Amino acid sequence: MDEDLALFGVEPQADYDGFRGCGADLAGGAALLLDTKAEAPCDPFLDMQAMLLEMTKELRERFQRFQSQKALAERDVGAAEDEAARKLAQTDAKAAIEAVSLIVRTLEKIDSLQRTLIAERVEAEAAAGLPEDEAALAEEFDRLVEARVKERLNAAKEEWLREDGAGGDAAAGARAGP
C-alpha cells in the first residue's frame, strides 16, 4: 500500500473487533453507536429560501433554453420551403412562447413567495424582540447618549451662568467693584 494510513489515524496492524472495544467501558454491555440519521435542528425558513433559489436558478436556465428555441423556430418559419415545414416551425415557436410565459409566471410566484417569507421572518423577529439591525441599534444608542450629554451640558452651563454671571468669576468680581 502506497498511502501512509497513520496520517488518517488508522493503524494497519489493528484487527477489527467489532464493538467489543467500545462496549468494554460500559456497564451492562451497551455499545456506543453513532446515529447518522439525526441532524442538527435546521431553520425551515433557510430551507425554503434555498429551495426557492434552486428553483429560480433552474427556471432561468430553462427560460434561456426556450428563448433560444423560439428564436430558432422563428428563423425556421422564414426559411421554410413548404407549408408543412412552416406550420411545424410555427407550432414550435408557439410552444416555446407558451413555455417562456409559463416560466415567467412561475418566477413571479417564486419572487412573491420569497418576499412573503422575508416579511414573515421580519415580523417573527420583531415579535421575538430581536433587533433588525445591530448597526442601527448602536447608532440609536449613540444618538440617545449624545442627546443626554448635550442636555446635561446645557443644564450645567445655564446653572453656571446663573451663579457666576455671563463673564465668569473675573467679570463678576469686576462688576462688584473693589
Summary of the structure (lengths in Angstrom):
residues: 178
radius of gyration: 38.0
end to end distance: 107.4
largest distance: 121.5
contacts: 348
relative contact order: 0.05
helix: 75%
strand: 0%
